[in-house]
Amino acid sequence: MDSWALLAVPGAIALVAFFLLPLGLMLIRSLTDPSPANYLVFTTSDIYVRVLLNTVLVSIACTVVCLLLGYPYAYAMHRAGPGLSLILTAAILLPFWSSALVRSYAWLVLLRETGVINSLLLAAGLIASPFKVVRTETAVIIGMCHILLPFMVFPIYAAMRRIDPNLLPAAAGLGAHPFRAMRKVFVPLSLPGVYAGSLIVFVVALGFYVVPALLGGPRSLMFSELIVSKVYDELDFGVGAAMAMTLAATTLISLALVGRFVKFGDAVDYGAR
C-alpha cells in the first residue's frame, strides 16, 4: 500500500465507526421496530410530506441567500490587502466563536415584536406598528444564513485564491471590458468554489434543528423538529428512525439531481483547471 494512502486510514476508520455504522443501525431499527410499516407514516398524514418539502425549500432559500451574500464577500476578501483581508476573515469567523443556541437567542432578541430592531424603527417613526418576523420562515432563514454563511464564503474564497491574477489584465489587454472579463473569465473559474459552498450549505441546512425550533413556528416546521418530537415526545424510535432515513434519502436524491447538472469533481478539485 502506498505510504500516502495510510494517512487516510484513521479518517476511514472514524467514518465507518461514527457515520456508516450508526446509519446502518438506524436503518435496521427503522425496519424492525416493529416493522417496515414505520415508513407508512407518510401515508397517514400529509403533514410529513409538507414539512419535508418545506425543509427542502427553506434549505434552497438559505443556499441562494448565502450565495448572494457570500460571493461578493469572498471577492472582497480576495481583492483586499493583507490587513483588511485578515479583518474580513475574522469577521466571517465570528459566528464560530459562539454556539448556535446563543446566536439563535440573539436573533430572537433582535427580531421579536418588542426587540431591538422594532424598537429602533418605532422610535425613528419609520413604522407605525411592530412587524412580526419571529415564528416565520423569514426568521428561520435569517438565523440559518447567519450560521451557514462561512460555509459558503471560504470555499469560494479558496477557489478565487487559485485563479491566476494575470488573467484579468490579460483579458483587458485583449480589449475586454472589465465587467465582461469578470463574467467570462473570473466567475467561471470560481464556480468550483460556488458548487462546493452551495452543496455544503444545502446539506447542512436540511438537518438544522436549533434555529427553526427557536425562531420558527407551526407554519415553518423543519423535518428535524418532527423527528425530535417523534422520538422524545412520543418515544416512537422506529418511526423516528424511518423519518431520519427518509431525510437522508432526500438529501441523496437532491444531490443526485444536482449531479445531473454539476460535476461533483468540479466542486472539490479547485486545481483541476
C-alpha positions in Angstrom: 0.0 0.0 0.0 1.2 3.5 -0.9 2.5 5.2 2.3 0.5 8.2 1.5 -2.7 6.1 1.4 -2.0 5.1 5.0 -2.8 8.7 6.0 -6.4 8.0 5.0 -6.8 5.0 7.3 -7.6 6.9 10.5 -10.2 9.0 8.7 -11.7 5.9 7.1 -12.0 4.2 10.4 -13.6 7.2 12.0 -16.0 7.5 9.1 -17.1 3.8 9.4 -17.3 4.0 13.3 -19.1 7.3 13.7 -21.1 7.6 10.5 -21.7 4.4 8.5 -22.2 2.1 11.5 -24.8 4.4 13.3 -26.5 4.9 9.9 -26.7 1.2 9.4 -28.1 0.6 12.9 -30.7 3.3 12.3 -31.7 1.7 9.0 -32.1 -1.7 10.8 -34.2 -0.1 13.5 -36.4 1.7 11.1 -37.2 -1.7 9.5 -37.5 -3.8 12.7 -39.0 -1.6 15.4 -41.6 -3.0 14.9 -41.7 -3.5 11.1 -41.1 -1.8 7.8 -44.6 -0.3 8.3 -42.8 2.6 10.0 -42.4 4.2 6.6 -46.2 4.2 6.1 -46.3 7.2 8.5 -46.0 9.3 5.4 -49.3 7.9 4.1 -51.3 8.5 7.3 -51.0 12.3 7.2 -49.9 14.8 4.6 -48.1 16.9 7.3 -45.0 14.8 7.0 -44.7 15.3 3.2 -45.5 19.0 3.5 -42.9 19.6 6.2 -40.3 17.6 4.3 -41.0 19.7 1.2 -40.8 22.9 3.3 -37.5 21.8 4.7 -36.1 21.3 1.1 -37.4 24.7 0.0 -36.0 26.5 3.1 -32.6 24.8 2.5 -32.7 26.0 -1.1 -33.6 29.5 0.0 -30.7 29.5 2.5 -28.3 28.4 -0.1 -29.4 31.1 -2.5 -29.2 33.8 0.2 -25.8 32.6 1.3 -24.5 32.6 -2.3 -25.8 36.2 -2.9 -24.1 37.4 0.2 -21.1 35.1 0.2 -19.8 35.6 -3.3 -19.3 39.4 -3.0 -17.8 39.0 0.4 -15.4 36.3 -0.8 -14.4 38.6 -3.7 -13.8 41.5 -1.3 -11.6 39.2 0.8 -9.7 38.2 -2.4 -9.1 41.7 -3.6 -8.4 43.3 -0.2 -4.9 43.8 1.1 -3.4 41.6 3.8 -4.6 43.7 6.7 -8.2 44.2 5.5 -8.4 40.6 4.4 -7.4 39.5 7.9 -10.2 41.7 9.4 -12.8 40.3 6.9 -11.7 36.8 7.7 -12.0 37.4 11.4 -15.5 39.0 10.9 -16.8 35.9 9.0 -15.3 33.6 11.6 -17.2 35.4 14.5 -20.2 33.0 14.2 -17.9 30.1 15.0 -16.9 31.7 18.3 -20.3 31.2 19.9 -22.8 28.4 19.9 -25.8 28.2 17.6 -28.1 28.3 20.6 -26.6 31.7 21.7 -26.8 33.1 18.2 -30.4 32.0 17.8 -31.4 33.6 21.1 -29.6 36.8 19.9 -31.7 36.9 16.8 -34.8 36.3 18.9 -34.0 39.4 20.9 -33.3 41.4 17.8 -36.3 40.3 15.7 -39.2 39.9 18.2 -42.0 42.5 18.2 -40.6 44.1 21.4 -37.0 43.6 20.2 -34.2 45.9 19.3 -35.0 46.3 15.6 -38.7 47.1 16.1 -37.9 49.5 19.0 -35.5 51.5 16.9 -37.8 51.6 13.9 -40.7 52.7 16.1 -38.6 55.4 17.8 -37.5 56.7 14.4 -41.0 56.8 13.2 -40.3 54.5 10.2 -43.1 52.1 11.1 -46.5 52.6 12.8 -46.6 49.2 14.5 -44.1 46.4 15.1 -43.6 43.9 12.3 -43.7 40.3 13.1 -40.7 38.3 11.9 -40.2 35.7 14.7 -42.1 32.4 14.3 -41.9 32.8 10.5 -39.8 31.2 7.8 -38.1 34.6 7.3 -36.7 34.5 10.8 -35.6 30.9 10.3 -33.8 31.7 7.0 -32.1 34.7 8.7 -30.9 32.7 11.6 -29.7 29.8 9.4 -27.9 32.0 7.0 -26.0 33.7 9.8 -24.6 30.3 10.8 -24.1 28.9 7.3 -22.6 31.9 5.6 -19.0 31.0 6.4 -19.5 27.6 4.8 -20.3 29.4 1.5 -17.6 32.1 1.8 -14.5 30.0 2.4 -14.9 27.5 -0.5 -15.5 30.4 -2.9 -12.5 32.3 -1.4 -10.3 29.2 -1.8 -11.3 28.9 -5.4 -10.6 32.6 -6.1 -7.2 32.3 -4.5 -6.2 29.7 -7.1 -7.1 31.9 -10.1 -4.1 33.3 -11.9 -4.1 37.1 -11.1 -2.7 37.8 -14.6 -5.8 36.5 -16.4 -8.0 39.6 -15.9 -5.2 42.1 -17.0 -4.6 39.8 -20.0 -8.3 39.9 -20.9 -8.3 43.7 -20.5 -5.2 43.9 -22.7 -7.1 42.0 -25.4 -9.9 44.6 -25.4 -12.4 43.0 -22.9 -14.4 45.4 -20.7 -13.7 44.8 -17.0 -17.2 43.6 -16.5 -17.0 41.2 -19.5 -13.6 39.9 -18.3 -15.1 39.3 -14.9 -18.1 37.5 -16.3 -16.3 35.5 -18.9 -13.0 34.7 -17.1 -13.1 35.2 -13.3 -16.6 33.9 -12.5 -16.3 30.7 -14.5 -13.0 29.9 -12.8 -14.5 30.5 -9.3 -17.5 28.2 -9.9 -15.9 25.1 -8.2 -16.0 27.1 -5.0 -19.6 28.1 -5.7 -20.6 24.4 -6.2 -18.7 23.3 -3.1 -20.2 26.0 -0.9 -23.7 25.5 -2.2 -23.6 21.8 -1.6 -22.2 22.2 2.0 -24.8 24.8 2.9 -27.7 22.9 1.4 -26.8 19.6 3.0 -26.2 21.2 6.4 -29.4 23.2 6.2 -31.5 20.1 5.7 -30.7 18.9 9.1 -31.0 22.1 11.1 -32.9 21.9 14.4 -31.9 24.6 17.0 -32.6 27.6 14.8 -36.0 26.5 13.5 -37.0 25.4 17.0 -36.3 28.8 18.5 -37.1 31.2 15.6 -39.7 29.2 13.7 -43.4 28.5 14.3 -46.1 25.9 13.4 -46.1 27.1 9.8 -42.3 26.9 9.4 -41.6 23.5 10.8 -38.5 21.7 9.7 -38.3 18.0 9.3 -35.7 17.6 12.1 -38.3 19.1 14.5 -40.8 16.4 13.6 -38.1 13.7 14.1 -37.2 15.1 17.6 -40.9 15.3 18.5 -41.5 11.7 17.4 -38.5 10.4 19.4 -38.6 12.5 22.6 -42.2 13.3 22.9 -43.8 10.1 21.6 -40.9 7.7 22.3 -41.6 6.2 18.8 -38.0 5.2 17.9 -38.9 3.1 15.0 -40.9 5.8 13.2 -38.3 8.4 14.2 -35.6 6.2 12.6 -37.7 5.8 9.5 -38.1 9.6 9.2 -34.4 10.1 9.7 -33.6 7.7 6.9 -36.2 9.4 4.7 -34.4 12.7 5.3 -31.1 11.1 4.5 -32.6 9.6 1.3 -34.0 13.1 0.4 -30.5 14.5 0.7 -29.0 11.9 -1.5 -31.8 12.3 -4.1 -31.3 16.1 -4.1 -27.5 15.6 -4.6 -28.2 13.2 -7.4 -30.4 15.7 -9.1 -27.8 18.4 -8.7 -25.2 16.0 -10.0 -27.0 15.8 -13.4 -26.1 19.4 -14.0 -23.0 19.9 -11.9 -19.9 17.6 -11.8 -19.1 16.9 -8.2 -15.4 16.7 -9.2 -15.6 20.4 -10.1 -16.8 21.1 -6.6 -13.9 19.6 -4.8 -10.9 19.8 -7.2 -10.0 23.5 -7.5 -6.7 22.8 -9.0 -8.1 20.7 -11.9 -8.2 23.7 -14.3 
